């Protein structure tokens, strides 16, 4: 998500404002410390100009397997 956000030219604060989510929430998602609900993920994707399908097809989920 961080790469896509940066490609869009958004800071975490800008994305937080566009999605009505907190900066801390955006940061935790980007660091793999929180997995957002599909509803919140949809809001993030809309702000970043991509579909949920596109996002999940290109996302790196390796952090889920780290201990």
C-alpha positions in Angstrom: 0.0 0.0 0.0 2.9 2.4 0.8 4.2 2.1 -2.8 0.9 2.8 -4.3 0.3 5.7 -2.0 3.7 7.2 -2.9 3.1 6.7 -6.6 -0.1 8.7 -6.2 2.0 11.4 -4.5 0.1 11.2 -1.2 1.5 11.5 2.3 0.0 9.4 5.0 -1.8 12.5 6.2 -3.2 13.1 2.8 -4.5 9.5 2.4 -5.9 9.6 6.0 -7.8 12.8 5.1 -9.1 11.4 1.8 -10.3 8.2 3.6 -11.5 9.7 6.9 -9.1 7.3 8.7 -6.4 8.3 11.1 -2.7 8.7 10.2 -1.9 6.1 12.8 -4.3 3.6 11.2 -2.7 4.2 7.7 0.8 3.8 9.2 -0.1 0.6 11.0 -1.6 -0.9 7.9 1.5 0.0 5.9 3.8 -1.6 8.5 1.7 -4.8 8.5 0.6 -4.2 12.1 -3.0 -4.1 11.3 -5.2 -5.7 8.7 -8.1 -3.4 7.7 -11.7 -4.5 7.1 -12.8 -4.8 3.5 -14.9 -1.7 4.0 -11.9 0.4 5.0 -9.8 -1.2 2.4 -12.4 -0.2 -0.2 -12.1 3.4 1.0 -8.3 3.3 0.7 -8.5 1.8 -2.8 -11.0 4.4 -3.9 -8.7 7.2 -2.7 -5.7 5.6 -4.4 -7.6 5.1 -7.7 -7.6 1.3 -7.8 -10.0 -1.5 -7.3 -9.9 -4.0 -4.5 -9.3 -6.7 -7.0 -6.3 -4.8 -8.5 -4.9 -4.1 -5.1 -5.1 -7.7 -3.9 -3.6 -9.0 -7.1 -0.5 -6.9 -6.6 -0.2 -6.8 -2.8 2.6 -8.4 -1.0 1.3 -10.5 1.9 4.6 -12.0 3.1 4.3 -10.0 6.3 1.5 -12.3 7.3 3.9 -15.2 7.6 6.6 -13.4 9.5 7.0 -14.2 13.2 
